[in-house]
């Protein structure tokens, strides 16, 4: 199992991210800068999910 994981890691560090991912990150940065989007903590995410799914 270690060999495939190592190969995947090497492949990921030696290649550039795809253009769609760069565009997504740029859009996300703009939304964060404008206040249109915000980060939440993992605790906030957990509370939101528990509330949404009635857990």
Secondary structure, 3 states (H helix, E strand, C coil): CHHHHHHHHHHHHCCCCCHHHHHHHHHHHHHHHHCCCCCCCHHHHHHHHHHHCCC
